[in-house]
Amino acid sequence: MRGDMDDITLSVIVPVYNEEEGLEPCIGHLAGVLEAGGESYEIILVDDGSSDRTPEIAEQMCSRDKRVKLIGLSRNFGHQAAITAGMELCTGNCVVVIDSDMQDPPELIPEMVRIWREGFDVVYGLRKRRLGETALKKLTASVFYRVLGAITEIDIPRDTGDFRLLDRNVCEAMKALPERGRYVRGLVSWVGFRQTALEYVRHERKVGKTKYNLKKMLRLAGNGLLSFSKVPLTAPLGIGAVVSLAALAALIVMLCLPVFYSWAAAVSIVTFFIGIGISCIGIVGCYLGRVLDQAQGRPEYIIARKINI
Protein backbone atom coordinates (compact mmCIF):
# COMPACT_ATOMS: atom_id res chain seq x y z
CA MET A 1 0.00 0.00 0.00
CA ARG A 2 1.29 3.48 -0.88
CA GLY A 3 3.07 5.26 1.93
CA ASP A 4 2.99 2.31 4.36
CA MET A 5 6.71 1.57 3.99
CA ASP A 6 9.14 2.59 6.74
CA ASP A 7 11.39 4.49 4.38
CA ILE A 8 10.99 7.96 2.89
CA THR A 9 7.58 8.73 1.40
CA LEU A 10 8.46 11.79 -0.66
CA SER A 11 11.60 12.80 -2.54
CA VAL A 12 11.66 16.37 -3.88
CA ILE A 13 14.23 16.96 -6.63
CA VAL A 14 15.32 20.58 -7.03
CA PRO A 15 17.75 21.33 -9.91
CA VAL A 16 19.78 24.47 -9.13
CA TYR A 17 22.11 26.58 -11.25
CA ASN A 18 23.54 29.91 -10.05
CA GLU A 19 20.72 30.52 -7.56
CA GLU A 20 22.71 32.08 -4.70
CA GLU A 21 20.25 34.97 -4.27
CA GLY A 22 17.13 32.96 -3.62
CA LEU A 23 18.18 29.40 -2.84
CA GLU A 24 18.05 29.49 0.95
CA PRO A 25 14.68 31.26 1.33
CA CYS A 26 13.12 29.14 -1.40
CA ILE A 27 14.29 25.84 0.10
CA GLY A 28 13.29 27.08 3.54
CA HIS A 29 9.79 27.74 2.24
CA LEU A 30 9.68 24.34 0.54
CA ALA A 31 10.80 22.57 3.73
CA GLY A 32 8.12 24.39 5.73
CA VAL A 33 5.40 23.20 3.32
CA LEU A 34 6.69 19.61 3.46
CA GLU A 35 6.94 19.69 7.25
CA ALA A 36 3.34 20.86 7.52
CA GLY A 37 2.26 18.05 5.17
CA GLY A 38 3.33 15.44 7.71
CA GLU A 39 5.04 13.10 5.24
CA SER A 40 8.59 11.79 5.66
CA TYR A 41 10.65 13.51 2.99
CA GLU A 42 14.02 14.33 1.52
CA ILE A 43 15.00 17.38 -0.53
CA ILE A 44 17.61 16.60 -3.18
CA LEU A 45 19.42 19.65 -4.52
CA VAL A 46 21.14 18.93 -7.83
CA ASP A 47 23.79 21.57 -8.47
CA ASP A 48 24.25 21.73 -12.23
CA GLY A 49 27.77 23.15 -12.22
CA SER A 50 27.02 26.52 -10.61
CA SER A 51 29.78 29.14 -10.79
CA ASP A 52 28.53 31.34 -7.92
CA ARG A 53 28.03 30.58 -4.20
CA THR A 54 25.18 28.15 -4.79
CA PRO A 55 27.23 25.02 -3.86
CA GLU A 56 28.48 26.64 -0.64
CA ILE A 57 24.97 27.68 0.40
CA ALA A 58 23.62 24.21 -0.43
CA GLU A 59 26.36 22.58 1.69
CA GLN A 60 25.43 24.79 4.65
CA MET A 61 21.78 23.75 4.37
CA CYS A 62 22.83 20.09 4.20
CA SER A 63 24.89 20.46 7.40
CA ARG A 64 21.88 21.91 9.25
CA ASP A 65 19.33 19.33 8.08
CA LYS A 66 20.21 15.79 7.01
CA ARG A 67 16.98 15.62 5.02
CA VAL A 68 18.49 18.18 2.63
CA LYS A 69 20.89 16.38 0.29
CA LEU A 70 23.24 17.58 -2.42
CA ILE A 71 24.33 16.12 -5.72
CA GLY A 72 27.04 18.23 -7.34
CA LEU A 73 27.60 17.69 -11.06
CA SER A 74 31.10 18.17 -12.49
CA ARG A 75 29.91 20.87 -14.92
CA ASN A 76 26.76 22.35 -16.39
CA PHE A 77 25.07 19.38 -18.10
CA GLY A 78 21.64 21.01 -18.39
CA HIS A 79 18.33 21.04 -16.56
CA GLN A 80 17.10 17.70 -17.90
CA ALA A 81 20.33 15.93 -16.95
CA ALA A 82 20.10 17.39 -13.44
CA ILE A 83 16.58 16.00 -13.06
CA THR A 84 17.81 12.61 -14.26
CA ALA A 85 20.64 12.63 -11.69
CA GLY A 86 18.15 13.35 -8.91
CA MET A 87 15.89 10.52 -10.06
CA GLU A 88 18.82 8.09 -10.06
CA LEU A 89 19.65 8.70 -6.41
CA CYS A 90 16.31 9.54 -4.77
CA THR A 91 14.78 6.97 -2.40
CA GLY A 92 11.18 8.11 -1.88
CA ASN A 93 8.06 6.13 -2.69
CA CYS A 94 7.06 9.06 -4.86
CA VAL A 95 9.13 11.81 -6.47
CA VAL A 96 8.33 15.47 -7.10
CA VAL A 97 10.36 17.66 -9.47
CA ILE A 98 10.23 21.39 -8.81
CA ASP A 99 12.46 24.33 -9.79
CA SER A 100 14.28 26.35 -7.14
CA ASP A 101 12.71 29.64 -8.24
CA MET A 102 9.39 28.48 -6.73
CA GLN A 103 7.38 29.79 -9.68
CA ASP A 104 5.62 26.46 -9.31
CA PRO A 105 3.99 26.66 -5.85
CA PRO A 106 5.21 24.05 -3.32
CA GLU A 107 1.79 24.34 -1.65
CA LEU A 108 0.48 22.02 -4.38
CA ILE A 109 2.73 19.14 -3.32
CA PRO A 110 0.45 17.87 -0.49
CA GLU A 111 -2.46 17.86 -2.97
CA MET A 112 -0.32 15.92 -5.46
CA VAL A 113 0.47 13.38 -2.75
CA ARG A 114 -3.23 13.06 -1.92
CA ILE A 115 -4.07 12.36 -5.58
CA TRP A 116 -1.17 9.87 -5.74
CA ARG A 117 -2.61 8.01 -2.74
CA GLU A 118 -5.87 7.70 -4.67
CA GLY A 119 -4.05 5.52 -7.21
CA PHE A 120 -2.56 7.85 -9.83
CA ASP A 121 1.05 7.23 -10.84
CA VAL A 122 1.75 10.65 -12.35
CA VAL A 123 0.30 13.99 -11.27
CA TYR A 124 1.53 16.75 -13.56
CA GLY A 125 1.07 20.47 -13.03
CA LEU A 126 -1.05 22.07 -15.76
CA ARG A 127 -0.42 25.79 -16.14
CA LYS A 128 -3.75 27.58 -16.24
CA ARG A 129 -2.05 30.98 -16.25
CA ARG A 130 1.60 32.09 -16.47
CA LEU A 131 2.28 35.31 -14.60
CA GLY A 132 5.25 37.55 -15.32
CA GLU A 133 6.14 36.04 -18.70
CA THR A 134 6.36 38.01 -21.92
CA ALA A 135 3.74 37.65 -24.63
CA LEU A 136 6.44 36.32 -26.98
CA LYS A 137 7.45 33.54 -24.58
CA LYS A 138 3.83 32.55 -24.01
CA LEU A 139 3.17 32.52 -27.76
CA THR A 140 6.26 30.47 -28.65
CA ALA A 141 5.55 27.98 -25.84
CA SER A 142 1.96 27.60 -26.99
CA VAL A 143 3.02 27.06 -30.62
CA PHE A 144 5.70 24.54 -29.61
CA TYR A 145 3.36 22.39 -27.51
CA ARG A 146 0.73 22.35 -30.24
CA VAL A 147 3.22 21.48 -32.98
CA LEU A 148 4.71 18.76 -30.76
CA GLY A 149 1.25 17.37 -30.06
CA ALA A 150 0.39 17.35 -33.76
CA ILE A 151 3.46 15.45 -34.98
CA THR A 152 4.25 13.04 -32.12
CA GLU A 153 2.90 9.52 -31.74
CA ILE A 154 2.25 9.90 -28.02
CA ASP A 155 0.03 12.33 -26.14
CA ILE A 156 2.28 14.89 -24.42
CA PRO A 157 0.08 17.22 -22.34
CA ARG A 158 0.10 20.84 -23.43
CA ASP A 159 1.07 23.75 -21.18
CA THR A 160 3.02 21.63 -18.72
CA GLY A 161 6.57 21.79 -17.42
CA ASP A 162 8.65 19.45 -15.30
CA PHE A 163 6.66 20.21 -12.13
CA ARG A 164 5.04 16.85 -11.42
CA LEU A 165 4.81 13.91 -9.05
CA LEU A 166 5.97 10.45 -10.14
CA ASP A 167 5.33 7.15 -8.44
CA ARG A 168 8.38 5.02 -7.66
CA ASN A 169 7.41 2.58 -10.43
CA VAL A 170 7.42 5.42 -12.96
CA CYS A 171 10.77 6.62 -11.67
CA GLU A 172 12.26 3.13 -12.04
CA ALA A 173 10.88 2.86 -15.58
CA MET A 174 12.48 6.21 -16.43
CA LYS A 175 15.82 5.11 -14.96
CA ALA A 176 15.79 2.00 -17.15
CA LEU A 177 15.69 4.06 -20.35
CA PRO A 178 19.18 4.38 -21.89
CA GLU A 179 18.32 7.50 -23.88
CA ARG A 180 20.63 10.53 -23.92
CA GLY A 181 19.59 14.13 -24.61
CA ARG A 182 16.44 13.53 -22.60
CA TYR A 183 13.17 15.40 -22.84
CA VAL A 184 11.87 14.33 -19.43
CA ARG A 185 8.24 15.41 -19.72
CA GLY A 186 7.99 13.54 -23.04
CA LEU A 187 9.52 10.39 -21.54
CA VAL A 188 7.04 10.52 -18.66
CA SER A 189 4.22 10.43 -21.22
CA TRP A 190 5.96 7.66 -23.18
CA VAL A 191 6.29 5.26 -20.23
CA GLY A 192 2.56 5.51 -19.64
CA PHE A 193 0.97 4.55 -16.29
CA ARG A 194 -2.09 6.26 -14.85
CA GLN A 195 -1.73 10.04 -15.19
CA THR A 196 -3.81 13.07 -14.28
CA ALA A 197 -3.46 16.88 -14.27
CA LEU A 198 -3.57 19.40 -11.45
CA GLU A 199 -4.27 22.94 -12.63
CA TYR A 200 -2.48 25.90 -11.08
CA VAL A 201 -1.33 29.47 -11.71
CA ARG A 202 2.41 29.77 -12.32
CA HIS A 203 3.83 32.70 -10.37
CA GLU A 204 6.29 35.34 -11.45
CA ARG A 205 9.93 34.75 -10.47
CA LYS A 206 10.65 36.96 -7.45
CA VAL A 207 14.43 36.53 -7.10
CA GLY A 208 17.17 36.22 -9.71
CA LYS A 209 16.85 35.66 -13.43
CA THR A 210 15.82 32.66 -15.49
CA LYS A 211 18.74 30.50 -16.65
CA TYR A 212 16.82 29.24 -19.67
CA ASN A 213 18.17 31.48 -22.43
CA LEU A 214 17.13 31.24 -26.08
CA LYS A 215 19.86 28.70 -26.91
CA LYS A 216 18.81 26.35 -24.10
CA MET A 217 15.13 26.67 -24.98
CA LEU A 218 15.84 25.85 -28.63
CA ARG A 219 17.92 22.83 -27.58
CA LEU A 220 15.10 21.59 -25.33
CA ALA A 221 12.56 22.09 -28.11
CA GLY A 222 14.84 20.25 -30.55
CA ASN A 223 15.23 17.32 -28.17
CA GLY A 224 11.47 17.13 -27.78
CA LEU A 225 10.78 17.16 -31.52
CA LEU A 226 13.60 14.83 -32.56
CA SER A 227 13.03 12.34 -29.72
CA PHE A 228 9.33 11.79 -30.22
CA SER A 229 8.57 12.35 -33.90
CA LYS A 230 9.74 10.91 -37.21
CA VAL A 231 7.65 13.43 -39.16
CA PRO A 232 10.65 15.71 -39.95
CA LEU A 233 12.37 12.69 -41.54
CA THR A 234 9.38 11.64 -43.62
CA ALA A 235 8.33 15.19 -44.55
CA PRO A 236 10.89 15.42 -47.40
CA LEU A 237 8.91 12.70 -49.22
CA GLY A 238 5.89 14.96 -49.43
CA ILE A 239 8.05 18.02 -50.06
CA GLY A 240 9.79 16.20 -52.91
CA ALA A 241 6.48 15.38 -54.60
CA VAL A 242 5.27 18.98 -54.29
CA VAL A 243 8.59 20.34 -55.55
CA SER A 244 8.52 18.03 -58.57
CA LEU A 245 5.05 19.23 -59.54
CA ALA A 246 6.06 22.85 -58.93
CA ALA A 247 9.16 22.40 -61.11
CA LEU A 248 7.06 20.96 -63.93
CA ALA A 249 4.62 23.87 -63.70
CA ALA A 250 7.50 26.36 -63.62
CA LEU A 251 9.04 24.79 -66.71
CA ILE A 252 5.80 25.20 -68.63
CA VAL A 253 5.52 28.84 -67.55
CA MET A 254 9.14 29.61 -68.50
CA LEU A 255 8.63 28.20 -71.98
CA CYS A 256 5.96 30.84 -72.48
CA LEU A 257 8.13 33.75 -71.30
CA PRO A 258 10.66 35.89 -73.22
CA VAL A 259 14.27 34.69 -72.90
CA PHE A 260 15.35 37.32 -70.30
CA TYR A 261 12.43 36.68 -67.99
CA SER A 262 12.70 32.92 -68.37
CA TRP A 263 16.37 33.00 -67.29
CA ALA A 264 15.58 35.19 -64.26
CA ALA A 265 12.70 32.90 -63.30
CA ALA A 266 14.89 29.83 -63.75
CA VAL A 267 17.59 31.20 -61.42
CA SER A 268 15.02 32.07 -58.73
CA ILE A 269 13.31 28.70 -58.94
CA VAL A 270 16.57 26.74 -58.87
CA THR A 271 17.75 28.74 -55.84
CA PHE A 272 14.49 28.03 -54.06
CA PHE A 273 14.71 24.29 -54.74
CA ILE A 274 18.36 24.17 -53.64
CA GLY A 275 17.32 25.81 -50.36
CA ILE A 276 14.67 23.16 -49.80
CA GLY A 277 17.20 20.42 -50.54
CA ILE A 278 19.74 21.83 -48.09
CA SER A 279 17.04 22.14 -45.41
CA CYS A 280 16.07 18.48 -45.86
CA ILE A 281 19.71 17.45 -45.57
CA GLY A 282 19.96 19.54 -42.39
CA ILE A 283 16.98 17.69 -40.87
CA VAL A 284 18.63 14.35 -41.60
CA GLY A 285 21.84 15.73 -40.07
CA CYS A 286 20.01 16.55 -36.82
CA TYR A 287 18.79 12.97 -36.52
CA LEU A 288 22.25 11.60 -37.37
CA GLY A 289 23.69 13.81 -34.64
CA ARG A 290 21.34 12.23 -32.10
CA VAL A 291 22.27 8.75 -33.35
CA LEU A 292 25.95 9.66 -32.84
CA ASP A 293 25.23 10.84 -29.29
CA GLN A 294 23.53 7.55 -28.47
CA ALA A 295 26.27 5.46 -30.12
CA GLN A 296 29.08 7.20 -28.23
CA GLY A 297 27.54 6.03 -24.96
CA ARG A 298 28.80 8.92 -22.86
CA PRO A 299 27.00 9.38 -19.54
CA GLU A 300 24.23 11.95 -19.33
CA TYR A 301 26.06 13.59 -16.41
CA ILE A 302 29.05 13.11 -14.08
CA ILE A 303 28.71 13.48 -10.31
CA ALA A 304 31.58 15.33 -8.62
CA ARG A 305 30.34 15.13 -5.01
CA LYS A 306 27.46 13.99 -2.82
CA ILE A 307 26.36 15.12 0.64
CA ASN A 308 23.93 13.24 2.94
CA ILE A 309 23.39 10.57 0.26
PyMOL commands that set and color helices and strands:
alter all, ss='L'
color gray80, all
select helices_A, chain A and resi 23-37+54-64+79-89+106-117+135-151+168-175+184-191+214-228+231-255+259-296
alter helices_A, ss='H'
color red, helices_A
select strands_A, chain A and resi 10-16+41-47+68-73+94-97+122-130+160-167+195-202+303-307
alter strands_A, ss='S'
color yellow, strands_A
deselect
rebuild
show_as cartoon
